[in-house]
Structure formats: structure tokens, C-alpha cells
Amino acid sequence: MAKKATRKCAVCKNDFALDSIDYIKDKGKYIEIECYIQKELNKGLNIDIVHSKLEIIKKTMQVEQEENTKIEMEKEHNKLKAKKQEVNRTTNKNEFIKYLMETYDISTLPKQFYFKIAEINNGNDKRISEGITYEDLLNMFKKKKTYLDKVASNNVTKGKEMNGYSRLNYDLAIIINKYDSYKAWQRQQQLLQADLIQKNNNLKDEIKIDYSKIKAEQSRNKNEVDIGDILDEIY
């Protein structure tokens, strides 16, 4: 059986259970309601003033409780968010590793490589100013594959060995150096997407269709416009 939460009354000095006695918390001190009323009456205050003070204290307690609840909910939300991010991070890392092993025909990767990409991911790699997510690393490797193949081919022509793990490390260095341009490309894509959405919304606002003028089973001639054509243009 769980032990009940108790506090010591600042007036009578007796312990009381928080869930069984009416109390207030005033200036950090817990006081039973009856003790508070008696204490204030002993000061010469009338009962109406005492009750007014009690209401103010109770409202203050309510505000504090709501604020504490909000803080606790925010903490739990952040914990959940962090857990989801960790799950996504693990999934993205596994997908990234799988792509590398398949693309570079590597059956196993040394522990040193896992340490290296972890340093890149958390931003501790000296070559970068911020961490790079595994998702971004994977996207960059995929988008730059043609370029990386071309660089590798040129190196082979020059007599430099470019295969398996040695090429992977070489390509990883290239990807890291191109991260700033990748971020700039990402921002540009976001702006273009936002602009496209805005233009589509404006188009929908501009095109007004009067369905009352469209007759069922009405024949079309070459000068008529099919409503389906208009909807296709909108969506």
C-alpha cells in the first residue's frame, strides 16, 4: 500500500495528509484551513476579510498548479519527442549503413567507421561545424552518386585505387565538404515548395465555378469546356 503524502501544518505543527485535509500553501508553508482561519481571526481580522484572503491564496495555488502541470506536460512531451527522434535516428542510421554496404559491396564495416559517422552525426567531427543527420547523409550519398562515380572513375584513370572501404571513406569526405551546399539546396527547395503551394491556393481562389449553369447530360461542342478539364487544372 502506497504511503500517503503528508505535510506539517505551519500553525499547529501537526502532520496531515494532503488528500484528507483542506489546506493552503502560503509563501511555501502548508497550513490547514481551520488553523489559518483561527490564526487570522486572532489578529483581529473579521471573518469576511479572512475568507477573502483565503480565496486569493487558493487562486494563487490554482495558477501555480496549472503552471506546474503545464511544465510537467511539456517535460513528458519532450521525453516522447526525444524517444521518437531516437527511434527515427536508429532507423535512419540502419538504412544509411545498409545503403553503403550494398552500394560499395562491403560485407562488414570496421568499428572505426561506426565511430567516425557517429562523430559526424553528433557534430564532434572537426571537419564540420554542426552535426549531420543520418537521413541527410543518406540523401546526399544518393543524390551525389553519379558525381561520386565520376570522381572515382577519374581517380582510377590516374592510377589511384578506388574500391570498397577505401572508396567509401573517400566519398564520405566529399559528402561532408558538400554539406553547406546541400543545406542551401534544401532551403531553396522549401522556398520553391512554399511558393508553389501559395500559387495553387491563389489559383483556387481565382477560379470560381458556377455549378448551376452546368446541365446534366448536356452535349458538348468544340467551344465548350469540360468541367473535368477545369478541375484537372486546379488540382
C-alpha positions, 0 to 999 in steps of 0.5 A, spaced: 500 500 500 502 506 497 504 511 503 500 517 503 503 524 502 503 528 508 505 535 510 506 539 517 501 544 518 505 551 519 500 553 525 499 547 529 505 543 527 501 537 526 502 532 520 496 531 515 495 528 509 494 532 503 488 528 500 484 528 507 485 535 509 483 542 506 489 546 506 493 552 503 500 553 501 502 560 503 509 563 501 511 555 501 508 553 508 502 548 508 497 550 513 490 547 514 484 551 513 481 551 520 488 553 523 489 559 518 482 561 519 483 561 527 490 564 526 487 570 522 481 571 526 486 572 532 489 578 529 483 581 529 481 580 522 473 579 521 471 573 518 469 576 511 476 579 510 479 572 512 475 568 507 477 573 502 484 572 503 483 565 503 480 565 496 486 569 493 491 564 496 487 558 493 487 562 486 494 563 487 495 555 488 490 554 482 495 558 477 501 555 480 498 548 479 496 549 472 503 552 471 506 546 474 502 541 470 503 545 464 511 544 465 510 537 467 506 536 460 511 539 456 517 535 460 513 528 458 512 531 451 519 532 450 521 525 453 516 522 447 519 527 442 526 525 444 524 517 444 521 518 437 527 522 434 531 516 437 527 511 434 527 515 427 535 516 428 536 508 429 532 507 423 535 512 419 542 510 421 540 502 419 538 504 412 544 509 411 549 503 413 545 498 409 545 503 403 553 503 403 554 496 404 550 494 398 552 500 394 560 499 395 559 491 396 562 491 403 560 485 407 562 488 414 564 495 416 570 496 421 568 499 428 572 505 426 567 507 421 561 506 426 565 511 430 567 516 425 559 517 422 557 517 429 562 523 430 559 526 424 552 525 426 553 528 433 557 534 430 564 532 434 567 531 427 572 537 426 571 537 419 564 540 420 561 545 424 554 542 426 552 535 426 549 531 420 543 527 420 543 520 418 537 521 413 541 527 410 547 523 409 543 518 406 540 523 401 546 526 399 550 519 398 544 518 393 543 524 390 551 525 389 552 518 386 553 519 379 558 525 381 561 520 386 562 515 380 565 520 376 570 522 381 572 515 382 572 513 375 577 519 374 581 517 380 582 510 377 584 513 370 590 516 374 592 510 377 589 511 384 585 505 387 578 506 388 574 500 391 570 498 397 572 501 404 577 505 401 572 508 396 567 509 401 571 513 406 573 517 400 566 519 398 564 520 405 569 526 405 566 529 399 559 528 402 561 532 408 565 538 404 558 538 400 554 539 406 553 547 406 551 546 399 546 541 400 543 545 406 542 551 401 539 546 396 534 544 401 532 551 403 531 553 396 527 547 395 522 549 401 522 556 398 520 553 391 515 548 395 512 554 399 511 558 393 508 553 389 503 551 394 501 559 395 500 559 387 495 553 387 491 556 393 491 563 389 489 559 383 483 556 387 481 562 389 481 565 382 477 560 379 470 560 381 465 555 378 458 556 377 455 549 378 448 551 376 449 553 369 452 546 368 446 541 365 446 534 366 447 530 360 448 536 356 452 535 349 458 538 348 461 542 342 468 544 340 467 551 344 465 548 350 469 546 356 469 540 360 468 541 367 473 535 368 478 539 364 477 545 369 478 541 375 484 537 372 487 544 372 486 546 379 488 540 382 
